[in-house]
């Protein structure tokens, strides 16, 4: 909040590798507080999943928080089970769109994810005036999903080499 704006120093250059995330809210959760900014987050060779785990990569912020999130890279992740999405980027988290500082979220790249069971592969929700930008999901498979993916207000979305469901292509 106010301290993030006052200090103005981003959280940056974060490496998460060879980890197993099984319980609680999100495997890799970025936000809610993004006021100072978050950049250069690298996640690789991890295992996510369990009956009490909601999200895989969860970027959550809103126009009350502001700040920015950029340059997030996820590679070679095995997902056994999540209650919600493997990739969720949601600018309507918490306070929604009730502030004056819509946060830019850009350059998020996901590759080499193999998922067994989730609600959906991804949920991506930006704002009309501040869309998510430069989102890439490639060379990944999401075997058992229970609902369609959600995408709104996203520019430069690239989904290539991705299968969703039993052999279907996104």
C-alpha positions in Angstrom: 0.0 0.0 0.0 1.3 3.4 1.0 4.8 2.1 2.0 5.2 0.5 -1.4 4.4 3.7 -3.2 6.6 5.8 -0.8 9.7 3.5 -1.0 9.2 2.7 -4.7 11.6 -0.3 -4.8 10.3 -3.3 -6.6 10.7 -6.9 -5.6 12.9 -8.3 -8.3 15.1 -11.1 -9.5 13.4 -14.0 -7.7 14.3 -17.6 -8.4 12.0 -20.5 -7.4 13.3 -23.9 -8.5 13.0 -27.6 -7.6 10.2 -27.0 -5.1 7.2 -29.0 -4.3 4.0 -27.0 -3.4 1.2 -29.2 -2.0 -1.0 -27.2 0.4 -2.8 -23.8 0.9 -3.7 -21.1 -1.5 -1.4 -20.7 -4.4 1.8 -22.5 -5.5 3.4 -19.2 -6.7 1.2 -16.2 -5.7 2.3 -12.7 -6.8 0.3 -10.0 -5.1 -2.1 -8.8 -3.8 0.3 -6.0 -2.8 2.1 -5.0 -5.9 2.5 -1.2 -5.2 6.3 -1.2 -5.4 6.3 -3.4 -8.4 7.4 -7.0 -9.0 9.7 -8.1 -11.9 11.9 -10.9 -13.0 10.4 -13.9 -11.3 11.7 -17.3 -12.5 10.0 -20.6 -11.6 11.4 -23.9 -12.9 11.3 -27.6 -12.3 8.6 -27.6 -9.6 5.8 -29.9 -8.7 2.4 -28.4 -7.7 -0.7 -30.0 -6.5 -2.9 -31.4 -3.8 -6.5 -31.4 -2.7 -6.1 -28.2 -0.7 -4.2 -26.2 -3.3 -6.1 -23.7 -5.4 -3.8 -22.1 -8.0 -0.6 -22.7 -9.8 0.8 -19.3 -10.9 -1.5 -16.7 -9.4 -0.9 -13.0 -10.2 -3.5 -11.1 -8.3 -3.8 -7.3 -8.0 -6.2 -4.5 -8.8 -6.5 -0.7 -9.5 -6.5 0.1 -5.7 -3.0 -1.5 -5.3 -1.4 -0.3 -8.5 2.3 -1.0 -9.1 3.3 -3.5 -11.9 4.1 -7.1 -12.6 6.5 -7.9 -15.4 8.8 -10.6 -16.7 7.5 -13.7 -15.0 8.8 -17.1 -16.4 7.5 -20.5 -15.5 9.1 -23.6 -17.1 8.9 -27.4 -16.6 6.2 -27.7 -13.9 4.3 -30.9 -13.1 0.8 -30.4 -11.8 -1.1 -33.2 -10.2 -4.3 -31.5 -9.0 -5.4 -27.9 -8.4 -8.9 -26.7 -7.4 -8.7 -23.7 -9.8 -6.4 -22.6 -12.7 -2.8 -23.5 -13.4 -2.3 -19.9 -14.6 -4.5 -17.1 -13.2 -3.8 -13.5 -13.8 -6.7 -11.4 -12.4 -6.8 -7.6 -12.1 -10.2 -7.9 -10.4 -8.9 -9.5 -7.3 -10.1 -8.2 -3.9 -11.2 -4.5 -4.5 -11.7 -5.1 -8.2 -11.6 -2.0 -10.3 -12.4 0.7 -7.8 -9.1 2.6 -7.8 -7.1 5.1 -9.9 -3.9 3.1 -10.4 -4.5 0.2 -12.8 -1.4 -2.0 -12.7 0.3 -3.1 -15.9 0.9 -6.8 -16.0 3.1 -7.8 -19.0 5.5 -10.4 -20.3 4.4 -13.6 -18.5 5.7 -16.7 -20.1 4.7 -20.3 -19.3 6.2 -23.3 -21.0 6.5 -27.1 -20.4 3.6 -27.5 -17.9 2.1 -30.9 -17.6 -1.1 -30.9 -15.7 -3.4 -33.8 -14.7 -6.5 -32.2 -13.1 -7.6 -28.6 -12.8 -10.7 -26.4 -13.1 -9.3 -24.8 -16.2 -5.8 -24.2 -17.8 -5.9 -20.5 -17.4 -8.0 -17.4 -16.4 -6.7 -14.1 -17.7 -8.6 -10.9 -16.8 -7.2 -7.4 -17.5 -9.0 -4.1 -17.6 -10.3 -2.6 -20.9 -8.0 0.5 -20.5 -5.1 -1.6 -19.0 -5.1 -5.0 -20.7 -2.7 -7.8 -19.8 0.1 -7.8 -22.4 2.6 -10.3 -23.7 1.2 -13.5 -22.2 2.6 -16.7 -23.7 1.6 -20.3 -22.9 3.4 -22.9 -25.0 4.3 -26.5 -25.2 2.1 -27.6 -22.3 -0.7 -30.1 -21.7 -3.7 -29.8 -19.3 -5.3 -33.2 -19.2 -8.5 -33.1 -17.2 -10.2 -29.7 -17.0 -13.8 -29.1 -15.8 -14.5 -25.7 -17.5 -13.4 -23.5 -20.3 -10.6 -21.1 -20.1 -11.4 -17.4 -19.4 -9.7 -14.6 -21.4 -10.8 -10.9 -21.3 -8.9 -7.7 -22.0 -5.6 -9.3 -23.0 -3.3 -8.1 -25.8 -0.5 -10.2 -27.4 -1.7 -13.5 -26.1 0.1 -16.5 -27.7 -1.0 -20.1 -27.0 1.0 -22.6 -29.0 1.6 -26.3 -28.7 -1.0 -26.6 -26.0 -3.5 -29.4 -25.4 -6.5 -29.0 -23.1 -8.6 -32.0 -22.2 -8.2 -35.4 -23.6 -6.3 -34.6 -26.8 -8.1 -31.3 -27.6 -6.1 -28.3 -28.8 -6.5 -24.8 -27.3 
